[in-house]
Amino acid sequence: MSKSFEVIERVGISTESIAQAVKEVVLEANNEKKIGWFEIAEQRGRVNSEGKVEFQIKVRIGRKLKD
């Protein structure tokens, strides 16, 4: 059994919450290939052109290279 992981980074965006941004980006990545773990690398936000608060997070995702 391999103990090696690949690490990818994704940015999630939501106008609802930081938690929603994390959930969406993690589930999207897991649908492509099963993930082993994730961590929040950065959190930030902005007010978009429509005047809504936009939450942005950078997530590092670890995936096993082989089972």
C-alpha positions in Angstrom: 0.0 0.0 0.0 1.4 3.4 -1.0 1.8 6.0 1.6 2.5 8.8 -0.9 0.0 11.6 -1.7 -0.3 14.2 -4.4 -1.3 17.6 -3.1 -3.4 20.0 -5.2 -4.7 23.4 -4.5 -8.2 24.7 -5.3 -10.0 28.0 -4.7 -13.6 27.9 -3.5 -15.9 30.9 -3.8 -19.3 31.4 -2.2 -21.6 34.3 -1.5 -23.2 32.3 1.4 -20.3 31.5 3.7 -16.7 30.3 4.1 -18.0 26.9 5.1 -20.1 26.6 1.9 -17.0 27.6 -0.2 -15.0 24.8 1.5 -17.8 22.2 1.1 -18.3 22.9 -2.6 -14.6 22.8 -3.6 -13.9 19.7 -1.5 -16.9 17.7 -2.8 -16.1 18.8 -6.4 -12.5 17.5 -6.0 -13.8 14.3 -4.4 -16.2 13.6 -7.3 -13.2 13.6 -9.6 -11.0 11.4 -7.5 -11.3 10.3 -3.9 -9.5 12.6 -1.5 -7.7 11.6 1.7 -7.6 15.0 3.5 -7.8 18.7 3.1 -6.7 21.8 4.8 -7.6 25.5 4.6 -4.5 27.4 3.3 -6.0 30.9 3.0 -9.2 32.8 3.7 -10.2 36.1 2.1 -13.2 37.9 0.7 -14.3 40.9 -1.2 -17.4 42.8 -2.1 -18.3 42.0 -5.7 -19.7 44.4 -8.3 -23.2 43.6 -7.3 -22.5 44.7 -3.7 -22.5 41.1 -2.3 -19.9 39.7 0.1 -17.9 37.0 -1.6 -16.0 34.5 0.5 -12.9 33.0 -1.1 -10.8 30.1 0.3 -7.7 28.3 -0.9 -7.8 24.6 0.0 -4.9 22.1 -0.2 -6.2 18.6 -1.0 -4.3 15.4 -0.5 -5.0 12.3 -2.7 -3.3 8.9 -2.4 -1.3 8.1 -5.4 -2.1 4.3 -5.2 -4.3 2.1 -3.1 
